[in-house]
Amino acid sequence: MNYVRNLRFEDKPDYKYLQSLFQYIFTRKRYEMDYDYSWNKIRKEKMDKEKAKLLMKQKKLKEAEAKKKKEEEDEKKNRQK
């Protein structure tokens, strides 16, 4: 942190050094690279919500079509009587 705090605006950071610090901490904490990033989880949750909404719309549409078909059949039967 001291390294970053001491950087001036016009200084160019030593990215290799900073990356090595992150790698050192990662190894020291015994983390494992699982590639399971939070932004992937957020995106998946959003997609799941959108999919659920779409499925709900499709279900309502099918129910409306079935209701309309039944009403037409009932009306047809009533006319035949």
N, C-alpha and C positions, 0 to 999 in steps of 0.2 A: 504494500500500500504506500509505503514511503516513496518508492520509486515513482509511482504514478503521481502522487501529490507534489513531488518536486519537479515534475515536468512543466515547462513553460509552454505557452500556446504554440510558439513557433518551433519547439523541439519535435524531432521525429522519434516516436517511441521505438524501442528495441522489441519488436514483436516476437522474435525468437526467444528472447529472455522471458518475456511475459508468458508466452506459451509454455515454456519449460516450467515456470512456477505453477501454472495450472496442472500440468502433467504430474509434477511432483506431489502436489496436494491430492490429486486424484488417486495416485498410487498409494500414498501414505494412508489415505482413508479407506483403501481397499475397495474402491468403487469398481463396478464392472460396466463396460460399455455395452448397453443394451439397445441403444438407438431408440429408446422410448421417450421421446421428447414431449414436453407439456403441450406444445403447439399442435402436435399430432393428435393428442387426446382431445383437445378443444375442437379441432376440426372434425374428428370422428363423432364427438357428441353433437355438434351442429348438424352434421350430415344425417345422423340417426334421427334427430328431431324432425328434419325436413322430410326424411323418408316416412316417418310415422304420420306426419301431416298428409303426405301424398296418399298413403295407404288408407287413411281415414276418409279423404275425399273420394277415393275410388270406391270404398265400401258404401258411402252415402249415395254415390251415383248409381251403383248396382242396386241398392235398396229402392231408390226412386224409380229406376227402370222396371224393377220387378213389381212395384206397386202400380205403376202405370199399366203394365201388361195385364195384371190381374183385374184392374178396373175396366180395361178394354174388353177382356174376356167376359167379365160380369155383365157389362153393358150389352155385349153381343148375345149372351144367353137371355137377358131380359127382353131384347128385341124379338128373339125367336119365339118367345112365349105368347 
